[in-house]
Amino acid sequence: MSEAISAAFVTAERELLQKKYVNSTTMITQEPISSIPRENFFVTEDNYAWDIEELVQALSSNSGVMRNPLSKHLFSESDIQSILAHRLGQPLRPMQEAQHHMRKGFRPATIDWIVKLGRIMVLDQSDDAGPSRDAIDEFLAYVATLPKTERRAIDTLKVPASDRHTGQAYDYTVGESVRDAKANTTCFHKVGDFLSQAGPYLRKQ
């Protein structure tokens, strides 16, 4: 009965106590929080109120990464379990399982390579970024030798990280980051910082 009791408290807080939330409107339609149907109303521990149908839609568009689309912070473990347990959150379960499976698909040697590449890029102060470019080419040559499933994980697993200068949270894949650096669309130091965070994240299996 815990879920029903929790839902009852949330409803009482909104409808009887007129509780205030961090956000005053829905995320997509920008309707007042009070307009959310009772069966869709959902509140997370960070005091954001959601139309859970909109929330699930946003999480799905980000490959199921459980990050608050408004604050950009990761949801708590309790919130994640509640979202997945909700009848409208069921479509997120396969995405969560796929992310977990891909995370476990990184072999130690690949993680070591990711950490090594990140370190080289962060420390590279050369005018032409030669060491970074050479290391990227070596890494991509190594990736080409990997099984298809691991290459897919490199290209599709979203890794949560944050910008070390601004503190802004974001999600990136290892493959996207390296290709962006090679194409000069993202600076080497930013990609190196991301890869330095990705290594420890991938080791926590």
HELIX and SHEET records of a PDB file:
HELIX    1   1 SER A    2  GLU A   15  1                                  14    
HELIX    2   2 ILE A   33  SER A   35  5                                   3    
HELIX    3   3 ARG A   38  ASN A   40  5                                   3    
HELIX    4   4 ILE A   52  SER A   61  1                                  10    
HELIX    5   5 GLU A   77  ALA A   85  1                                   9    
HELIX    6   6 ARG A   87  GLY A   89  5                                   3    
HELIX    7   7 LEU A   92  LYS A  104  1                                  13    
HELIX    8   8 PRO A  108  LEU A  123  1                                  16    
HELIX    9   9 GLY A  130  VAL A  143  1                                  14    
HELIX   10  10 LYS A  148  THR A  156  1                                   9    
HELIX   11  11 VAL A  174  LYS A  182  1                                   9    
HELIX   12  12 PHE A  188  ARG A  203  1                                  16    
SHEET    1   A 2 PHE A  41  VAL A  43  0                                        
SHEET    2   A 2 ALA A  49  ASP A  51 -1                                        
SHEET    1   B 2 VAL A 159  SER A 162  0                                        
SHEET    2   B 2 ALA A 169  TYR A 172 -1                                        
END                                                                             
